[in-house]
């Protein structure tokens, strides 16, 4: 549970912005979206390998 202390005379918009920033840092929404559907471990591993190949290709192009 997130607790955002509001200072005396603080604007509610500013406090809401602090809450949103803190909520984003916890990664709750990312985790919720990730859990909405199940991916087999082989599919996850294949995606990681493809991402690594893509990044390596970018680095190779950068060296040229």
N, C-alpha and C positions, 0 to 999 in steps of 0.2 A: 504494500500500500504506500502510495506516494503522499508525503506530507510537505506542503509548501507553506512556510510561514509568511504571512502577509504583514508587512511593516506598517506602522501608523501613517495614515495618509497616502498609502501607495495606491496607484491606479490599478483597477481590477484587470485592465487589458495587459498591463505589464506582468502581473502575477500569473495570468493565464498563459502568457508567452513563456514564462519560466516553467510552468507546469508542462506545457507541450514539449519544450526542449528536454526536460528531465524524463518525460515519458518516452521520447524518441531514443534517448540514450540507453534506456533499459532494454530495448529491443523486443518489447512485448508483441507489437503488431507483426514484426518480421517472423517471430516464432509462431504466432497464431496462423499466419498465412502459410508458413511452411508445413504446419501440422494439418492443414485442411485436406490434403490428399497424401496418400502413401506412395513413396517411390521405392522401388526395389533397390537394394544396395548396388547391384550391378549397373543400374541406370545412373545412380548417383556417381559412382566411380567413373563411368564413361563420360559423364558431363564434366567432371573434374579434369580428366585427361584432355578432353577437347579444349577446355579453357586454358590449360597449361600450354597446349600446342599453339593456340592462338596468341597467347602472350609471348611465347618464345619466338614465334614468327615476327611479331612486332619488334622485338628486341633485335632480331637478326637484320631486319630492314633498317633499323636505326643505325646499326654499325656500318652499313654500306655507304 
